[in-house]
């Protein structure tokens, strides 16, 4: 592995007392990455390691809070390990997760575990960590690989040549001054409401139900264990997990029409929703909320394509993953890793004036992205449809509670340790839909299913 080159950043604050980052230089970039979340940092790190001069811009200043379930699947740890970010993430207090516990609307509990090898470095389990810590660590790794990080720059548009090919971005700094930044390749890693995707006219509203998320943090939630939790109700679902330092994340997802009641008081809406469900209210009764409740969504958009001449999309800017599956951060990290060789080939061709070859490289990236994620998109849509239909959710939960091997398999898929094809078989889907078995009372007062 080549030696890392010390990068630069614009007053990037760190969770550590001493940061290796310095102020940016004004050198011309080979690639501009828009967005400083996991997708942007992963793209910047991998491209910098290929020798490109990368400029990453973000409208925020880090560390910054971000509405997110804050869960990383075990496979995300592999990519973070390669980036040199896993040890800092563990040192920052990330909580380890053995698997997922899911409660259906009728009270049935199921529990699936990740396939573990007994590793002590976090690579064999899920992790949960606050986003202001995670994103800062990942940005630092991108900077150490050689990327220049510029904060407080809001991208407002794209720069195109006479043929419509992208070769830069228009930005506003925090004083309102406009600038133009040039590069042969622009990567949009700017999330659900991607400016890059919209300016490329690639953004598309999905037919999936529109939903919004409300994310809060609490200290003192009763019964938080070493697995993440999902509680599915008739009026939405909520994910809960220990995110380190005695703090738990609570991420509520509800239909957009229901979320209108939260206007002006998202914290009150979240706490009221919890209070209407007795099995949750008792666990939060003595908990203390920390900080503001943040919102995000709607989760109903994707790009028609992951590329255009001179530009590519990665992470949620290209296609979001349903929040129930918890694959968003992994897909962002994997997307940057996947994009890098194609983007490098596109830059090299564009630098020689071979634009058709550059387009071919980006088109190949879009195809590779579909091959990589298609199976998981199918699983995601099946899960989303099941969660949105209480009758189906109850039947599926019954099947998975009765057959722990099936539950482990499905959790392994959403944990990115098992290929999606493992559950996209007629036998698995029939058993899931059938949902039969004898049941016993669970310790939580709902139904749990036994073998037989």
C-alpha positions as CSV (number, residue, x, y, z in Angstrom):
1,X,0.0,0.0,0.0
2,X,1.4,3.4,-0.9
3,X,2.3,5.9,1.7
4,X,-0.4,8.4,2.6
5,X,0.0,12.1,1.6
6,X,-1.0,14.7,4.1
7,X,-4.0,16.5,2.8
8,X,-5.5,19.9,3.7
9,X,-8.8,21.2,5.1
10,X,-10.5,24.4,5.9
11,X,-10.7,24.7,9.7
12,X,-12.0,21.1,10.0
13,X,-12.7,20.6,13.6
14,X,-11.9,17.2,15.1
15,X,-13.3,15.1,18.0
16,X,-9.6,14.8,19.0
17,X,-7.6,17.5,20.6
18,X,-5.0,17.6,17.9
19,X,-5.9,17.3,14.2
20,X,-3.5,16.5,11.4
21,X,-5.4,18.9,9.1
22,X,-4.3,22.3,7.8
23,X,-5.7,25.0,5.7
24,X,-6.4,24.4,2.0
25,X,-4.2,25.2,-0.9
26,X,-5.6,26.8,-4.1
27,X,-4.2,24.2,-6.5
28,X,-6.4,23.1,-9.4
29,X,-8.3,19.9,-8.9
30,X,-8.6,16.9,-11.1
31,X,-11.9,15.9,-9.4
32,X,-14.4,17.9,-7.4
33,X,-16.4,15.9,-4.9
34,X,-19.6,17.7,-3.7
35,X,-20.6,16.5,-0.2
36,X,-18.6,15.6,2.9
37,X,-20.6,12.6,4.2
38,X,-19.5,9.0,4.0
39,X,-20.0,8.8,0.2
40,X,-18.0,11.9,-0.4
41,X,-15.2,11.0,2.0
42,X,-15.0,7.5,0.6
43,X,-14.9,8.8,-3.0
44,X,-12.2,11.4,-2.1
45,X,-10.1,8.9,-0.2
46,X,-10.1,6.2,-2.9
47,X,-9.5,8.7,-5.7
48,X,-6.7,10.4,-3.8
49,X,-5.1,7.0,-3.3
50,X,-5.1,6.6,-7.1
51,X,-3.0,9.8,-7.4
52,X,-5.7,12.3,-8.3
53,X,-5.9,15.9,-6.9
54,X,-9.3,15.8,-5.2
55,X,-11.2,18.9,-3.9
56,X,-14.1,18.1,-1.6
57,X,-16.6,20.9,-0.9
58,X,-19.4,21.0,1.6
59,X,-21.8,23.7,2.6
60,X,-21.5,22.7,6.3
61,X,-18.7,23.0,8.8
62,X,-17.6,19.9,10.6
63,X,-18.3,18.4,13.0
64,X,-22.0,18.8,12.3
65,X,-25.1,16.9,13.4
66,X,-26.9,14.7,10.8
67,X,-30.3,13.0,11.0
68,X,-29.4,9.3,10.6
69,X,-30.0,5.9,12.2
70,X,-26.2,5.9,12.8
71,X,-25.8,2.2,12.1
72,X,-22.9,0.7,10.2
73,X,-23.2,-2.9,9.0
74,X,-20.3,-5.3,9.5
75,X,-19.2,-5.0,5.9
76,X,-18.8,-1.2,6.4
77,X,-16.0,-2.0,8.8
78,X,-14.0,-3.6,6.0
79,X,-14.0,-0.4,4.0
80,X,-13.3,1.8,7.1
81,X,-10.5,-0.6,8.0
82,X,-8.9,-0.1,4.6
83,X,-9.3,3.7,5.0
84,X,-7.6,3.6,8.4
85,X,-10.9,4.9,10.0
86,X,-12.0,1.8,11.9
87,X,-9.6,2.2,14.8
88,X,-10.4,5.9,15.3
89,X,-14.2,5.0,15.1
90,X,-13.8,2.4,17.8
91,X,-11.6,4.7,19.9
92,X,-14.4,7.4,19.6
93,X,-16.7,5.1,21.5
94,X,-18.7,3.3,18.8
95,X,-21.0,0.7,20.2
96,X,-20.8,-2.9,18.9
97,X,-24.0,-4.6,17.7
98,X,-24.4,-8.3,17.5
99,X,-27.6,-8.3,15.4
100,X,-31.1,-6.9,15.1
101,X,-34.3,-7.5,17.2
102,X,-37.5,-6.7,15.4
103,X,-41.0,-6.3,16.9
104,X,-44.0,-6.6,14.6
105,X,-47.3,-4.8,15.1
106,X,-48.9,-7.8,16.9
107,X,-46.0,-8.0,19.4
108,X,-44.1,-10.8,17.8
109,X,-40.3,-10.6,18.4
110,X,-37.7,-12.0,16.1
111,X,-33.9,-11.9,16.6
112,X,-31.3,-12.3,13.9
113,X,-27.5,-12.2,14.5
114,X,-24.6,-11.3,12.2
115,X,-22.3,-14.2,11.3
116,X,-19.3,-13.6,13.7
117,X,-15.8,-14.9,13.9
118,X,-14.9,-13.7,17.3
119,X,-12.8,-10.8,16.1
120,X,-11.9,-8.2,18.6
121,X,-11.4,-5.3,16.1
122,X,-15.0,-4.7,15.2
123,X,-14.9,-6.2,11.8
124,X,-17.4,-9.0,12.6
125,X,-20.2,-6.9,14.1
126,X,-22.3,-3.9,13.4
127,X,-21.4,-0.6,14.9
128,X,-23.3,2.5,15.9
129,X,-21.8,5.9,16.4
130,X,-22.9,9.5,16.3
131,X,-22.6,11.0,12.8
132,X,-20.7,14.1,14.0
133,X,-18.0,11.8,15.1
134,X,-18.1,9.4,12.1
135,X,-18.2,12.0,9.4
136,X,-15.3,14.0,10.9
137,X,-13.1,10.8,11.2
138,X,-13.8,9.9,7.5
139,X,-13.1,13.4,6.3
140,X,-9.8,13.3,8.2
141,X,-8.9,10.1,6.4
142,X,-9.7,11.7,3.0
143,X,-7.5,14.6,3.9
144,X,-4.6,12.4,5.0
145,X,-4.9,10.6,1.7
146,X,-4.3,13.9,-0.1
147,X,-7.7,15.4,-0.6
148,X,-8.3,19.1,-0.1
149,X,-11.4,19.8,2.1
150,X,-13.2,23.1,1.7
151,X,-16.1,23.8,4.1
152,X,-18.7,26.5,4.0
153,X,-19.0,26.4,0.2
154,X,-22.5,25.9,-1.1
155,X,-22.7,24.4,-4.6
156,X,-25.4,26.3,-6.6
157,X,-24.9,25.1,-10.1
158,X,-22.7,23.2,-12.6
159,X,-20.3,24.7,-15.2
160,X,-20.8,23.1,-18.7
161,X,-19.0,23.6,-22.0
162,X,-20.8,24.2,-25.3
163,X,-21.6,20.5,-25.6
164,X,-23.1,20.3,-22.2
165,X,-20.2,18.5,-20.6
166,X,-19.7,19.3,-16.9
167,X,-16.3,20.7,-16.0
168,X,-16.8,22.5,-12.7
169,X,-19.2,23.9,-10.1
170,X,-20.6,27.3,-9.1
171,X,-20.3,28.0,-5.4
172,X,-21.3,30.6,-2.8
173,X,-19.1,31.0,0.2
174,X,-20.4,32.0,3.7
175,X,-20.1,35.7,2.8
176,X,-22.3,35.3,-0.2
177,X,-19.5,35.7,-2.7
178,X,-19.8,33.6,-5.9
179,X,-17.0,31.6,-7.3
180,X,-16.4,29.0,-10.0
181,X,-14.3,25.9,-9.4
182,X,-13.0,23.9,-12.4
183,X,-12.2,20.2,-12.7
184,X,-12.6,17.7,-15.6
185,X,-14.9,15.5,-13.4
186,X,-17.5,16.4,-10.8
187,X,-18.9,13.8,-8.3
188,X,-22.2,14.4,-6.6
189,X,-22.2,12.9,-3.1
190,X,-24.6,15.5,-1.7
191,X,-27.4,13.3,-0.4
192,X,-31.1,12.9,-0.8
193,X,-31.7,16.4,-2.1
194,X,-28.6,16.4,-4.3
195,X,-28.0,19.7,-6.1
196,X,-25.7,17.9,-8.6
197,X,-28.4,15.4,-9.5
198,X,-31.0,18.1,-9.9
199,X,-28.8,20.3,-12.1
200,X,-28.1,17.2,-14.2
201,X,-31.9,16.6,-14.5
202,X,-31.4,13.1,-13.2
203,X,-33.4,13.4,-10.0
204,X,-36.6,11.3,-10.1
205,X,-39.4,10.9,-7.5
206,X,-39.9,7.3,-6.6
207,X,-43.3,5.5,-6.5
208,X,-42.4,4.3,-3.1
209,X,-44.5,5.9,-0.2
210,X,-43.1,9.3,0.9
211,X,-41.9,9.1,4.4
212,X,-39.9,11.4,6.8
213,X,-37.6,10.5,9.7
214,X,-37.3,12.1,13.1
215,X,-34.0,11.4,15.0
216,X,-33.3,12.1,18.6
217,X,-30.8,11.0,21.2
218,X,-31.6,9.9,24.7
219,X,-29.7,9.0,27.8
220,X,-31.1,6.4,30.1
221,X,-33.4,4.4,27.8
222,X,-34.3,1.2,29.6
223,X,-33.3,-2.2,28.2
224,X,-30.9,-1.2,25.4
225,X,-28.8,-4.2,24.8
226,X,-26.1,-5.3,22.3
227,X,-28.4,-5.6,19.3
228,X,-30.2,-2.9,17.3
229,X,-34.0,-2.8,17.6
230,X,-36.8,-2.0,15.1
231,X,-40.3,-1.6,16.4
232,X,-42.9,-1.7,13.6
233,X,-46.3,-0.2,14.4
234,X,-49.4,0.6,12.3
235,X,-48.4,4.3,12.3
236,X,-44.7,4.0,11.5
237,X,-41.6,2.3,12.8
238,X,-38.8,3.3,15.1
239,X,-35.2,2.1,15.3
240,X,-33.2,2.2,18.5
241,X,-29.6,1.4,19.3
242,X,-26.8,2.2,21.7
243,X,-24.5,4.7,19.9
244,X,-21.9,4.8,22.6
245,X,-21.2,6.8,25.9
246,X,-24.5,5.7,27.4
247,X,-26.5,7.4,24.6
248,X,-29.2,5.8,22.5
249,X,-30.4,6.8,19.1
250,X,-34.2,6.8,18.4
251,X,-35.0,7.1,14.7
252,X,-38.7,7.3,13.9
253,X,-40.0,7.0,10.3
254,X,-43.6,7.9,9.5
255,X,-45.7,8.6,6.3
256,X,-45.2,12.2,5.0
257,X,-48.9,13.1,5.6
258,X,-48.6,12.1,9.3
259,X,-45.4,14.1,9.7
260,X,-47.3,17.3,9.0
261,X,-48.3,17.3,12.6
262,X,-44.7,17.8,13.6
263,X,-44.3,21.2,11.9
264,X,-42.7,23.6,14.5
265,X,-42.2,20.9,17.1
266,X,-40.3,17.8,15.9
267,X,-39.2,16.9,19.4
268,X,-42.8,17.0,20.7
269,X,-43.9,14.9,17.8
270,X,-41.3,12.2,18.4
271,X,-41.9,12.0,22.2
272,X,-45.7,12.0,21.6
273,X,-45.4,9.1,19.2
274,X,-43.3,7.1,21.7
275,X,-45.8,7.9,24.4
276,X,-48.7,6.4,22.4
277,X,-47.0,3.0,22.4
278,X,-47.0,1.5,25.9
279,X,-44.1,-0.9,25.4
280,X,-41.9,2.0,24.3
281,X,-43.3,4.6,26.7
282,X,-42.2,2.6,29.7
283,X,-38.6,2.3,28.4
284,X,-38.3,6.1,27.7
285,X,-40.2,7.2,30.9
286,X,-37.0,8.1,32.8
287,X,-34.9,8.9,29.8
288,X,-33.4,12.3,29.1
289,X,-33.4,13.7,25.6
290,X,-30.0,15.2,24.5
291,X,-29.9,17.9,21.9
292,X,-32.4,18.7,19.2
293,X,-34.6,16.3,17.2
294,X,-33.5,16.4,13.6
295,X,-35.6,15.5,10.5
296,X,-34.7,14.1,7.1
297,X,-36.6,12.9,4.0
298,X,-38.7,12.3,2.1
299,X,-37.2,8.9,1.3
300,X,-38.7,8.7,-2.2
301,X,-36.2,9.8,-4.8
302,X,-33.5,8.2,-7.0
303,X,-31.5,9.2,-10.0
304,X,-32.5,8.0,-13.5
305,X,-28.8,7.3,-14.1
306,X,-25.6,7.5,-12.0
307,X,-23.7,9.5,-14.6
308,X,-23.7,12.3,-17.1
309,X,-20.9,13.6,-19.3
310,X,-18.3,14.9,-16.9
311,X,-20.2,13.9,-13.8
312,X,-21.1,10.9,-11.6
313,X,-23.4,10.3,-8.6
314,X,-22.7,8.3,-5.5
315,X,-24.5,7.5,-2.2
316,X,-28.0,8.8,-1.6
317,X,-27.5,11.2,-4.5
318,X,-27.7,8.2,-6.8
319,X,-30.2,6.1,-5.0
320,X,-31.2,5.9,-1.3
321,X,-31.6,2.7,0.7
322,X,-34.7,2.3,2.8
323,X,-33.9,3.4,6.4
324,X,-35.4,0.1,7.7
325,X,-32.5,-1.9,6.2
326,X,-29.8,0.3,7.7
327,X,-27.6,-0.1,4.6
328,X,-27.2,3.6,3.9
329,X,-23.8,4.2,5.3
330,X,-22.4,1.0,3.9
331,X,-23.7,1.7,0.5
332,X,-22.2,5.2,0.6
333,X,-18.8,3.8,1.6
334,X,-19.0,1.0,-1.0
335,X,-20.2,3.4,-3.6
336,X,-17.1,5.5,-3.3
337,X,-14.9,2.5,-3.4
338,X,-16.8,1.2,-6.5
339,X,-16.7,4.5,-8.3
340,X,-13.0,5.2,-7.9
341,X,-11.4,3.1,-10.8
342,X,-14.1,4.2,-13.2
343,X,-13.7,7.8,-12.3
344,X,-10.0,7.6,-12.6
345,X,-10.3,6.1,-16.1
346,X,-12.8,8.8,-17.0
347,X,-10.5,11.6,-15.8
348,X,-7.5,10.1,-17.6
349,X,-9.5,10.0,-20.9
350,X,-10.9,13.5,-20.5
351,X,-7.4,14.9,-19.8
352,X,-6.4,13.6,-23.2
353,X,-9.5,15.0,-24.9
354,X,-11.0,11.5,-25.4
355,X,-14.5,12.4,-24.2
356,X,-16.1,9.3,-25.7
357,X,-13.8,7.1,-23.7
358,X,-14.5,9.2,-20.6
359,X,-18.3,8.7,-21.1
360,X,-17.8,5.0,-21.6
361,X,-16.0,4.7,-18.3
362,X,-18.7,6.5,-16.4
363,X,-21.4,4.5,-18.2
364,X,-19.6,1.3,-17.1
365,X,-19.6,2.7,-13.5
366,X,-23.4,3.1,-13.7
367,X,-23.8,-0.5,-14.9
368,X,-21.4,-1.8,-12.2
369,X,-23.4,0.1,-9.6
370,X,-26.6,-1.6,-10.7
371,X,-25.0,-5.0,-10.6
372,X,-23.6,-4.3,-7.1
373,X,-26.8,-3.1,-5.5
374,X,-29.7,-4.5,-7.6
375,X,-30.2,-7.5,-5.4
376,X,-30.2,-5.4,-2.2
377,X,-32.6,-2.9,-3.9
378,X,-35.0,-5.8,-4.5
379,X,-34.7,-7.0,-0.9
380,X,-35.2,-3.4,0.3
381,X,-38.4,-2.9,-1.7
382,X,-39.8,-6.2,-0.4
383,X,-39.0,-5.3,3.2
384,X,-40.5,-1.8,2.7
385,X,-43.7,-3.2,1.3
386,X,-43.9,-5.7,4.1
387,X,-43.3,-3.1,6.8
388,X,-45.9,-0.9,5.4
389,X,-48.5,-3.7,5.5
390,X,-49.2,-4.8,9.1
391,X,-50.8,-8.1,8.1
392,X,-47.7,-9.0,6.0
393,X,-45.3,-7.8,8.7
394,X,-47.0,-10.0,11.3
395,X,-46.8,-13.1,9.1
396,X,-43.2,-12.5,8.1
397,X,-42.3,-11.9,11.8
398,X,-44.0,-15.2,12.7
399,X,-42.0,-17.1,10.1
400,X,-38.7,-15.5,11.1
401,X,-39.3,-15.9,14.8
402,X,-40.0,-19.6,14.3
403,X,-36.9,-20.1,12.1
404,X,-33.9,-18.3,13.5
405,X,-31.8,-19.6,10.7
406,X,-34.0,-17.5,8.3
407,X,-33.8,-14.5,10.6
408,X,-30.0,-14.8,10.7
409,X,-29.9,-15.0,7.0
410,X,-32.0,-11.9,6.4
411,X,-30.1,-9.9,9.0
412,X,-26.9,-11.1,7.3
413,X,-28.2,-9.7,4.0
414,X,-29.0,-6.3,5.5
415,X,-25.7,-6.5,7.4
416,X,-24.0,-6.9,4.0
417,X,-22.2,-10.1,5.1
418,X,-24.5,-12.4,3.0
419,X,-25.4,-11.9,-0.7
420,X,-29.0,-10.8,-1.4
421,X,-29.5,-13.8,-3.6
422,X,-29.5,-16.0,-0.5
423,X,-33.0,-14.7,0.4
424,X,-34.3,-14.1,-3.1
425,X,-35.2,-17.7,-3.6
426,X,-38.7,-19.2,-3.9
427,X,-38.3,-21.4,-0.9
428,X,-37.3,-18.5,1.4
429,X,-40.0,-16.2,0.1
430,X,-42.7,-18.8,0.4
431,X,-41.7,-19.6,4.0
432,X,-41.6,-15.9,4.8
433,X,-45.1,-15.3,3.4
434,X,-46.6,-18.4,5.0
435,X,-45.6,-17.5,8.5
436,X,-46.9,-20.5,10.4
437,X,-45.8,-22.0,13.7
438,X,-46.7,-22.4,17.3
439,X,-46.1,-19.5,19.6
440,X,-45.2,-18.8,23.2
441,X,-45.3,-15.7,25.3
442,X,-42.2,-13.5,25.1
443,X,-40.6,-11.8,28.0
444,X,-41.8,-8.5,26.7
445,X,-45.4,-9.6,26.8
446,X,-45.8,-10.1,23.0
447,X,-45.7,-13.3,21.0
448,X,-42.6,-15.2,20.3
449,X,-42.5,-18.3,18.1
450,X,-41.0,-21.6,18.9
451,X,-39.9,-24.5,16.7
452,X,-42.4,-27.2,16.0
